[in-house]
């Protein structure tokens, strides 16, 4: 009979240290990005800023792409936590239409903020799918709260899709559309989808 | 004074030959993909099928990624020609709502067909932007024909976005949603966006 796996009620001390190290590296990376932009951040600079050896940074992230993917994940996770439990109207407590519109604007701004990171992290396939799944479930829930009838999963997907970076980039970079107009357009779209027949 | 550039009324014979060669290579590549799938197509196999040297294939496309990008462009261009001047209801001649619904279904099927090619061609940034621009302009035109009022450019972008591959893949691969349900969902979305207040 195989030996049962040990049950852990709390992570061992080494793990807590590793988590603290990781958090410190993330904070240092985000501060560097804020100061110098994504392009200005190297593995050397991060090691110096976090006060660790360059070897530690490479062991942790593998490559600069790996570092950028980790920063992206960290930022995405923080944003998802704000949607689930942060202050209203993005977080719970506001009426569903207010929450939905706050979600759209916040997601758009986050995707713009992440644009350079997504490129620096290499092909974004997996991350985008997880993020898309979270945003779609959240919008589906709010559509239910709003009493919308129909294929809510499809409608949620359709409302989330125009907030994806490739679409935003076409609008902002190529067609020079302001973020104000994008927000107004998305708000109008939401009202068209939600209004009863 | 700089010497004026020569004016050409028709391409010189070498160019016509090159164009014919390119077309023959494209047809051979598409036939190979149909038979063996994207993964089954190598530069060697293409050279053999088109009856040219392997060096010719490499000079023309640079790499397997370059070949896949060229096949993608070729297929996209043919589809755009069908939208602009092919048979109705995808092409001109049908009422605008019929054209719009035919467009959505056709675009979705094309993106599914292109899924493997897009991956094999590497990061699809530039191509997607051009394609997105074409599809958005076409939908904007049809919304105008339908008498929709509002920010037609934004609404067109919002209708095109859920047909993008990353969204389709989430629906089909991850959530196991049938293409029939995706088409029905998009049709409902169009009606919600188009119906008057």
Interface residues (C-beta under 8 A of the other chain):
Chain A: X123 X125 X128 X129 X132 X133 X136 X150 X151 X153 X154 X155 X157 X158 X161 X162 X164 X166 X167 X169 X170 X171 X174 X175 X177 X181 X182 X184 X185 X186 X188 X189 X192 X193 X195 X197
Chain B: X123 X125 X128 X129 X132 X133 X136 X150 X151 X153 X154 X155 X157 X158 X161 X162 X164 X166 X167 X169 X170 X171 X174 X175 X177 X181 X182 X184 X185 X186 X188 X189 X192 X193 X195 X197
